[in-house]
């Protein structure tokens, strides 16, 4: 698993970011709750997991880890799955 900055993609906007991600990954995990409203995710061959937590700090995201692991085995390309703490 790599982050956007680790891939050298910091500052790249959502549409281009998803295009880059789909070439390298099967799943894109984000805390951006508006992504599915801003982009037509069906045009991308990548699954998207949207994390909903109190903040995007690790302490608040950590409880979602089991749900992420479960979702990774069932998500499909072009699908958006929202995971809530």
N, C-alpha and C positions, 0 to 999 in steps of 0.2 A: 504494500500500500504506500502510495506517495502523495504528498500534498502538492497543491498548485505551485507554491514557491519552489519546492524541491524539483519540480519538472521544468522550472525556468519560465513558467507561464503567468507569473504575477502581473497584474495590470491588464490582462487580456479579458475582453468582454465576453459575456455569457455564450452568445452564439458561436463565436470563434473558439471559445474554450471547450464547448461541447464537441465541436468538430475535431479538435486536437485530441480530446479525451477518448472519443470513440475509436480513434486509430490505435490507441494503446491499451485501453481498458474495456472491461465488460460492464462495469458499474461505476457511476459517478455519485459520490456521497457529498451532500451539501447541507448547510444550515440556512440557505437562501430560500425562504418560504415563498417568495414571489417568482422563482424561476419558472415554474409551470405556467404562470400567467404571462410571462414575458417572452417565452420561447415555445414554438411548436415542437414539443419533444418527440412526437411521433416521427418526425423527419430524421431523427438520429437513431443509429443502431447501437444505443447504449441504454441500459437501465439507470434510473435515477432514484436514489434514496434521499428523502428530505427529512432531516432530523429536527424534531420539535422539542426543545428543552427550555428551561428558564432563561439560560444564557448560552453562549457558545463556548464557555469555559469547560475545560476537561472534566472538572468535578461534576458539572451538570449534565454533560454528554455521556459520561461513563455508564450510567444506568441503562443506556440504550444499547450497549454492546451486545447483550444476548439477542435482542431483537434484530440488530444488524446482521449477526451471524445467521440467524434463521432466515431472514429475508434474502441473503446472498444466495441461498440454495434454491430460491423459487422465483426471483424476479426475472423479467424478460425484457429484451431490448424494446425501447419505445415506451416502456411502462414507468409510471411514477408511483412510488410507494412512500407514504408519509408514516414516520415512526414517532410516537409520542412517549415521553418518559412517564 
